[in-house]
Amino acid sequence: MSRAVEETNRRMLRARDAMDRAYAQPLDVPALARIAHVSEAHFTRTFRATFGETPHRYLQRRRVERAMFLLRETDRSVTDICFDVGFGSPGTFSRTFRDIVGRSPREYRKAATATGVPTCFTMAWTRPSV
């Protein structure tokens, strides 16, 4: 691996780590590109090439993963969880959650509490095939 590729990977990891730490904050491509010290277009292109998904989709997935935990482990309302993990509206949260998980947040909560099985197993069996 060349020195330039290593530096690019470090920059992308720096931005991804920032998303992991501050997933509930309003992060956008310009802010993430500044963290990686690259232009916005270069950041989006390189992030996707490095991690296999756009920065926006990665951030959505991290937020949904956190929401899944909160739905399983707390009795907080879906709306409260939606805003706590960084979504701006319950509609966007529900649509994104369904796209990623394959069921609505309420359906997910109901199934997760009924089965008592770790979600890594239930997700593999309930995710719709693509």
C-alpha positions as CSV (number, residue, x, y, z in Angstrom):
1,M,0.0,0.0,0.0
2,S,1.4,3.3,-1.0
3,R,2.0,6.2,1.4
4,A,-0.7,8.3,-0.4
5,V,-3.3,5.5,0.0
6,E,-2.5,5.1,3.7
7,E,-2.9,8.8,4.2
8,T,-6.2,8.8,2.4
9,N,-7.4,5.9,4.5
10,R,-6.4,7.7,7.7
11,R,-8.3,10.8,6.7
12,M,-11.5,8.7,5.9
13,L,-11.1,6.8,9.2
14,R,-10.8,10.2,11.0
15,A,-14.2,11.3,9.5
16,R,-15.8,7.9,10.2
17,D,-14.7,8.0,13.8
18,A,-16.2,11.5,14.2
19,M,-19.5,10.1,12.8
20,D,-19.3,7.2,15.3
21,R,-18.7,9.5,18.2
22,A,-21.2,12.3,17.3
23,Y,-23.9,10.3,15.4
24,A,-26.7,12.2,17.1
25,Q,-25.2,15.6,16.1
26,P,-26.2,17.3,12.8
27,L,-23.2,16.2,10.7
28,D,-23.1,17.1,7.0
29,V,-20.6,16.5,4.2
30,P,-18.9,19.9,4.4
31,A,-18.2,19.4,8.1
32,L,-17.0,15.8,7.6
33,A,-14.8,16.9,4.6
34,R,-13.2,19.5,6.9
35,I,-12.4,16.8,9.4
36,A,-10.8,14.7,6.7
37,H,-9.0,17.8,5.3
38,V,-10.3,17.2,1.7
39,S,-12.8,18.8,-0.6
40,E,-16.5,17.8,-0.3
41,A,-16.6,16.0,-3.7
42,H,-13.4,14.2,-3.0
43,F,-14.6,13.2,0.5
44,T,-17.9,11.7,-0.7
45,R,-16.2,9.8,-3.6
46,T,-13.4,8.5,-1.5
47,F,-15.5,7.6,1.5
48,R,-17.8,5.5,-0.7
49,A,-14.8,3.8,-2.4
50,T,-13.2,3.1,1.0
51,F,-16.3,1.9,3.0
52,G,-18.7,0.8,0.3
53,E,-21.5,3.3,1.2
54,T,-22.0,7.1,1.2
55,P,-21.2,9.1,4.3
56,H,-25.0,9.9,4.6
57,R,-26.0,6.2,4.5
58,Y,-23.2,5.3,7.0
59,L,-24.5,7.9,9.4
60,Q,-28.1,6.8,9.0
61,R,-27.0,3.2,9.7
62,R,-25.1,4.2,12.8
63,R,-28.2,6.1,14.1
64,V,-30.5,3.1,13.4
65,E,-28.1,0.7,15.2
66,R,-28.2,3.0,18.2
67,A,-32.0,3.2,18.0
68,M,-32.2,-0.6,17.8
69,F,-30.4,-0.8,21.1
70,L,-32.6,1.8,22.7
71,L,-35.8,0.1,21.4
72,R,-34.7,-3.2,22.9
73,E,-33.3,-2.0,26.2
74,T,-35.5,0.9,27.2
75,D,-39.2,1.7,27.3
76,R,-38.7,5.2,25.9
77,S,-41.1,6.3,23.1
78,V,-40.2,5.8,19.5
79,T,-40.4,9.5,19.0
80,D,-38.0,10.3,21.8
81,I,-35.5,7.7,20.5
82,C,-35.9,9.2,17.0
83,F,-34.7,12.6,18.2
84,D,-32.1,11.3,20.6
85,V,-30.3,9.4,17.8
86,G,-30.2,12.4,15.5
87,F,-33.2,12.2,13.2
88,G,-35.1,15.4,12.5
89,S,-38.6,13.8,12.1
90,P,-40.4,10.6,13.1
91,G,-41.4,10.0,9.5
92,T,-37.8,10.0,8.2
93,F,-36.7,7.9,11.1
94,S,-39.4,5.3,10.5
95,R,-38.8,5.1,6.8
96,T,-35.0,4.9,7.2
97,F,-35.4,2.3,10.0
98,R,-37.7,0.2,7.8
99,D,-35.3,0.4,4.8
100,I,-32.3,-0.7,6.9
101,V,-33.9,-3.2,9.3
102,G,-36.9,-4.5,7.3
103,R,-39.6,-3.6,9.8
104,S,-40.9,-0.5,11.5
105,P,-39.4,0.6,14.9
106,R,-42.6,-0.5,16.7
107,E,-42.6,-3.9,15.0
108,Y,-38.9,-4.3,15.8
109,R,-39.4,-3.5,19.5
110,K,-42.3,-5.9,19.7
111,A,-40.4,-8.8,18.0
112,A,-37.2,-8.1,20.0
113,T,-38.9,-8.1,23.4
114,A,-41.0,-11.2,22.5
115,T,-38.1,-13.4,21.3
116,G,-35.4,-12.4,23.8
117,V,-32.9,-13.5,21.1
118,P,-29.9,-11.3,20.2
119,T,-30.7,-9.1,17.3
120,C,-27.8,-10.3,15.2
121,F,-29.8,-13.5,14.8
122,T,-33.2,-12.0,14.4
123,M,-32.0,-9.5,11.8
124,A,-30.4,-12.2,9.6
125,W,-33.7,-14.1,9.5
126,T,-36.1,-11.2,9.2
127,R,-34.3,-8.9,6.7
128,P,-36.0,-9.0,3.3
129,S,-33.9,-10.4,0.5
130,V,-32.5,-7.9,-2.0
